[in-house]
Amino acid sequence: VEIPKGFSEKIEKGQKASITIKIDNSNPKSSSAVGMLNGVISSYSNQIVQRRLLAKNIDPDIINPIQIEQKNVAPPQKETASFLAILIPAFLVIWVVNGGMNAAIDVTAGEKERKTLEPLLTTSASRISIITGKYLLVALMSTISGVCGIIGYVPTVLLLPKIMGNGNTQIKIDLSIEIVLLLLLSLVLTAIIFSALQVAIASYARSFKEGGTYLSPFSIIVLIPMFLTMYKLPNEIPKFYFAIPIMNSISVIKEFMYNTVNVEHFTTFLFSSIVYIIISIRFAASMFEN
């Protein structure tokens, strides 16, 4: 910051004075500092203007003809829904994907490593029944992970204002029984889709460690639709999102957080999920046919 000589004298005489701020646009800290300095200088400039007006017996409010008053008209339920709609759908899908990952690796590559898969395949049980049992186990673990995540997350949201010393914040969760049941259904469908895919991909691996390498990209892939829908309101989500894997789960759960059900969107999600489940199970069964 360069303040030229005679700066104070010009201010006292009612003249206009200048200040030079040198910045380095390649440095993020420099850009942040500029914003802070501009705020301080603007505040100081306003004080000077007020003093000059008072010296001429002019009310300083004359330069502020419009007064802005912000009034929050959103009820606590809607504010809470907006907050939860950003985090819950994304976290829910992540919990579901990661919750069954180790189980998917263990029932495929883990059994290969322990030499227990080959004897299982020689039994009279059909391949489709074997793969169905395996992916149902993985789906169960994924569903439990998602439910446990929600159970742990809700008390956190309710207690956070008190812990942070902001007890006046009103956080109210108002979800109907129907919405909760639809939320669980969406959770189960998402878990089944991912479980079948994880079992099929993990069956390529010959060891638990190799299976972890194959499935680790799932944790990154789910982040892409998460960021695409994170700050969208339910009425801003394109209809085709409800037919795309992962994105359809996040989108429909986001609507549920607002305690609303769009029949068209949920139907699209439901039928597309069933199609993906059938494709995933057939893909997983074909791996075990080999």
C-alpha positions as CSV (number, residue, x, y, z in Angstrom):
1,V,0.0,0.0,0.0
2,E,1.5,3.3,-1.1
3,I,0.1,6.5,0.6
4,P,1.5,9.6,-1.2
5,K,2.9,12.6,0.6
6,G,0.3,15.3,1.4
7,F,-2.5,12.7,1.7
8,S,-3.7,13.9,5.0
9,E,-3.5,17.6,3.9
10,K,-5.7,16.9,0.9
11,I,-8.3,15.1,3.1
12,E,-8.4,18.0,5.6
13,K,-8.9,20.5,2.7
14,G,-11.8,18.5,1.4
15,Q,-9.9,17.4,-1.7
16,K,-9.7,14.0,-3.4
17,A,-6.7,11.9,-2.5
18,S,-5.5,8.6,-4.0
19,I,-4.0,5.4,-2.5
20,T,-2.1,2.9,-4.6
21,I,-2.5,-0.8,-3.8
22,K,0.0,-3.1,-5.5
23,I,-1.2,-6.7,-5.9
24,D,0.2,-10.0,-7.1
25,N,-2.5,-11.7,-9.1
26,S,-0.5,-15.0,-9.2
27,N,-0.8,-15.2,-5.4
28,P,-4.2,-16.1,-3.9
29,K,-3.3,-14.5,-0.6
30,S,-2.6,-11.2,-2.3
31,S,-6.0,-11.2,-3.9
32,S,-7.7,-11.9,-0.5
33,A,-5.7,-9.1,1.1
34,V,-6.9,-6.7,-1.6
35,G,-10.5,-7.4,-0.8
36,M,-9.8,-6.8,2.9
37,L,-8.0,-3.5,2.2
38,N,-10.7,-2.3,-0.1
39,G,-13.3,-2.9,2.7
40,V,-11.2,-1.0,5.2
41,I,-10.5,2.0,2.9
42,S,-14.1,2.2,1.8
43,S,-15.3,2.3,5.4
44,Y,-12.7,5.1,6.1
45,S,-13.8,7.0,3.0
46,N,-17.4,6.9,4.1
47,Q,-16.4,8.3,7.5
48,I,-14.7,11.2,5.7
49,V,-17.7,11.9,3.6
50,Q,-20.0,12.0,6.7
51,R,-17.6,14.4,8.5
52,R,-17.6,16.7,5.4
53,L,-21.4,16.7,5.2
54,L,-21.7,17.4,8.9
55,A,-19.3,20.3,8.6
56,K,-21.7,21.8,6.0
57,N,-24.7,21.1,8.2
58,I,-26.0,18.4,5.8
59,D,-27.5,15.2,7.0
60,P,-25.2,12.3,6.1
61,D,-28.2,10.1,5.4
62,I,-28.8,12.2,2.2
63,I,-26.2,10.1,0.4
64,N,-28.0,6.9,1.4
65,P,-31.6,7.4,0.0
66,I,-32.4,3.7,0.1
67,Q,-32.1,1.6,3.2
68,I,-32.1,-2.2,2.7
69,E,-33.6,-4.5,5.3
70,Q,-33.2,-8.2,4.9
71,K,-35.9,-10.3,6.3
72,N,-35.8,-14.1,6.3
73,V,-39.1,-15.5,5.4
74,A,-38.0,-19.2,5.2
75,P,-39.4,-21.4,8.0
76,P,-36.9,-23.4,10.0
77,Q,-38.1,-26.6,8.3
78,K,-37.2,-25.2,4.9
79,E,-33.8,-23.9,6.0
80,T,-33.0,-27.3,7.4
81,A,-34.2,-29.1,4.3
82,S,-32.0,-26.8,2.2
83,F,-29.0,-27.6,4.3
84,L,-29.6,-31.4,4.4
85,A,-30.4,-31.5,0.7
86,I,-26.8,-30.4,-0.1
87,L,-25.1,-33.0,2.1
88,I,-27.3,-36.0,2.8
89,P,-27.8,-37.2,-0.8
90,A,-24.1,-37.1,-1.6
91,F,-23.0,-38.6,1.7
92,L,-25.7,-41.3,1.5
93,V,-24.4,-42.6,-1.9
94,I,-20.8,-42.5,-0.6
95,W,-21.8,-44.5,2.5
96,V,-23.7,-47.0,0.4
97,V,-20.8,-47.4,-2.1
98,N,-18.1,-47.7,0.5
99,G,-20.2,-49.7,2.9
100,G,-20.3,-52.9,0.8
101,M,-17.0,-52.6,-0.9
102,N,-15.0,-54.8,1.5
103,A,-17.8,-57.4,1.6
104,A,-17.8,-57.5,-2.3
105,I,-14.1,-58.1,-2.3
106,D,-14.2,-60.7,0.4
107,V,-16.9,-62.9,-1.1
108,T,-15.1,-63.0,-4.5
109,A,-11.4,-62.3,-4.5
110,G,-11.2,-63.1,-0.8
111,E,-12.6,-66.6,-1.4
112,K,-10.2,-67.1,-4.3
113,E,-7.3,-66.2,-2.0
114,R,-8.6,-68.6,0.7
115,K,-9.2,-71.3,-1.9
116,T,-12.9,-71.7,-0.9
117,L,-14.5,-70.4,-4.1
118,E,-13.6,-73.4,-6.3
119,P,-15.3,-76.0,-3.9
120,L,-18.4,-73.8,-3.8
121,L,-18.6,-73.7,-7.6
122,T,-18.5,-77.5,-7.7
123,T,-21.7,-77.9,-5.6
124,S,-25.1,-78.4,-7.1
125,A,-26.0,-74.8,-6.5
126,S,-26.5,-72.8,-9.7
127,R,-24.2,-70.0,-10.6
128,I,-27.1,-67.5,-10.5
129,S,-28.1,-68.6,-7.0
130,I,-24.5,-68.3,-5.8
131,I,-24.0,-64.8,-7.3
132,T,-27.5,-63.7,-6.0
133,G,-26.6,-64.8,-2.4
134,K,-23.3,-62.9,-2.6
135,Y,-24.7,-59.7,-4.0
136,L,-27.6,-59.7,-1.5
137,L,-25.1,-59.9,1.3
138,V,-23.1,-57.0,-0.2
139,A,-26.4,-55.1,-0.7
140,L,-27.3,-55.7,2.9
141,M,-23.9,-54.4,4.1
142,S,-24.3,-51.3,1.9
143,T,-27.8,-50.6,3.2
144,I,-26.8,-51.0,6.8
145,S,-23.9,-48.6,6.1
146,G,-26.3,-46.0,4.7
147,V,-28.8,-46.4,7.5
148,C,-26.1,-46.1,10.1
149,G,-24.8,-43.0,8.4
150,I,-28.2,-41.3,8.6
151,I,-28.7,-42.4,12.2
152,G,-25.4,-40.8,13.1
153,Y,-25.8,-37.7,11.0
154,V,-29.2,-36.5,12.2
155,P,-28.2,-36.1,15.9
156,T,-25.0,-34.3,14.7
157,V,-27.1,-31.8,12.8
158,L,-29.4,-31.3,15.7
159,L,-26.6,-30.9,18.3
160,L,-24.2,-28.9,16.2
161,P,-25.6,-25.4,16.9
162,K,-25.4,-26.0,20.7
163,I,-21.9,-27.3,20.5
164,M,-20.8,-24.3,18.3
165,G,-22.4,-21.9,20.8
166,N,-25.2,-20.9,18.4
167,G,-28.1,-22.3,20.3
168,N,-30.6,-19.8,18.8
169,T,-30.4,-21.5,15.4
170,Q,-33.6,-23.4,14.8
171,I,-33.0,-26.8,13.1
172,K,-36.2,-28.8,12.5
173,I,-36.4,-32.0,10.5
174,D,-39.9,-32.6,9.2
175,L,-40.1,-35.7,7.1
176,S,-43.3,-37.7,6.8
177,I,-43.4,-41.5,7.2
178,E,-44.1,-41.9,3.5
179,I,-41.0,-39.9,2.6
180,V,-38.8,-41.9,5.0
181,L,-40.0,-45.2,3.5
182,L,-39.3,-43.9,0.0
183,L,-35.9,-42.8,1.1
184,L,-35.2,-46.3,2.4
185,L,-36.4,-47.8,-0.9
186,S,-34.1,-45.5,-2.8
187,L,-31.3,-46.5,-0.5
188,V,-31.9,-50.2,-1.1
189,L,-32.2,-49.8,-4.9
190,T,-28.9,-47.9,-5.0
191,A,-27.2,-50.5,-2.8
192,I,-28.4,-53.4,-5.0
193,I,-27.1,-51.7,-8.2
194,F,-23.6,-51.0,-6.7
195,S,-23.4,-54.3,-5.0
196,A,-23.9,-56.3,-8.2
197,L,-21.3,-54.1,-10.0
198,Q,-18.8,-54.4,-7.2
199,V,-19.2,-58.2,-7.0
200,A,-18.8,-58.5,-10.8
201,I,-15.7,-56.3,-10.9
202,A,-14.1,-57.8,-7.8
203,S,-14.5,-61.3,-9.3
204,Y,-11.7,-60.4,-11.8
205,A,-9.3,-60.1,-8.9
206,R,-7.3,-63.0,-7.5
207,S,-6.5,-61.4,-4.1
208,F,-8.2,-59.1,-1.6
209,K,-5.5,-56.4,-2.3
210,E,-6.1,-56.6,-6.0
211,G,-9.8,-56.4,-5.6
212,G,-9.4,-53.2,-3.5
213,T,-7.4,-51.7,-6.4
214,Y,-10.2,-52.5,-8.9
215,L,-13.0,-51.1,-6.7
216,S,-11.2,-48.0,-5.4
217,P,-12.2,-45.8,-8.4
218,F,-15.9,-46.2,-7.3
219,S,-15.1,-43.7,-4.4
220,I,-14.0,-41.1,-7.0
221,I,-16.6,-41.8,-9.6
222,V,-19.5,-41.1,-7.2
223,L,-18.0,-37.6,-6.5
224,I,-18.7,-36.4,-10.0
225,P,-22.5,-36.5,-9.9
226,M,-22.3,-35.3,-6.3
227,F,-20.8,-32.0,-7.3
228,L,-23.0,-31.7,-10.4
229,T,-26.2,-31.7,-8.2
230,M,-25.0,-30.4,-4.9
231,Y,-26.2,-26.8,-5.2
232,K,-29.2,-27.4,-7.4
233,L,-32.7,-27.0,-6.1
234,P,-35.2,-29.8,-6.9
235,N,-36.9,-27.7,-9.5
236,E,-33.5,-27.0,-11.2
237,I,-32.6,-30.7,-11.7
238,P,-32.9,-31.7,-15.3
239,K,-35.3,-34.6,-15.9
240,F,-32.7,-36.9,-17.5
241,Y,-30.7,-36.8,-14.3
242,F,-33.3,-39.2,-12.8
243,A,-32.4,-41.8,-15.4
244,I,-28.6,-41.7,-15.0
245,P,-26.9,-44.1,-12.5
246,I,-25.8,-42.5,-9.2
247,M,-27.1,-39.2,-10.3
248,N,-30.7,-40.4,-10.2
249,S,-30.3,-41.6,-6.6
250,I,-28.8,-38.3,-5.5
251,S,-31.5,-36.3,-7.3
252,V,-34.5,-38.2,-5.9
253,I,-33.1,-38.2,-2.4
254,K,-32.6,-34.4,-2.7
255,E,-36.3,-34.1,-3.4
256,F,-37.1,-36.2,-0.4
257,M,-35.1,-33.9,1.8
258,Y,-37.6,-31.1,0.9
259,N,-40.4,-33.4,1.9
260,T,-41.8,-33.6,-1.6
261,V,-42.4,-36.4,-4.1
262,N,-42.5,-35.8,-7.8
263,V,-44.3,-38.9,-9.2
264,E,-42.7,-38.5,-12.7
265,H,-39.2,-38.2,-11.3
266,F,-39.6,-41.0,-8.8
267,T,-41.1,-43.3,-11.5
268,T,-38.2,-42.5,-13.8
269,F,-35.8,-43.3,-11.0
270,L,-37.6,-46.5,-10.1
271,F,-37.7,-48.0,-13.6
272,S,-34.2,-46.9,-14.5
273,S,-32.9,-48.5,-11.3
274,I,-34.7,-51.8,-12.0
275,V,-33.1,-51.8,-15.5
276,Y,-29.7,-51.1,-14.0
277,I,-30.2,-53.8,-11.4
278,I,-31.0,-56.4,-14.0
279,I,-28.1,-55.5,-16.2
280,S,-25.7,-55.5,-13.2
281,I,-26.9,-58.9,-11.9
282,R,-26.6,-60.4,-15.4
283,F,-23.1,-59.0,-15.7
284,A,-22.1,-60.4,-12.4
285,A,-23.6,-63.8,-13.2
286,S,-21.7,-63.9,-16.5
287,M,-18.5,-63.4,-14.6
288,F,-19.2,-66.5,-12.5
289,E,-20.2,-68.5,-15.6
290,N,-16.5,-68.2,-16.5
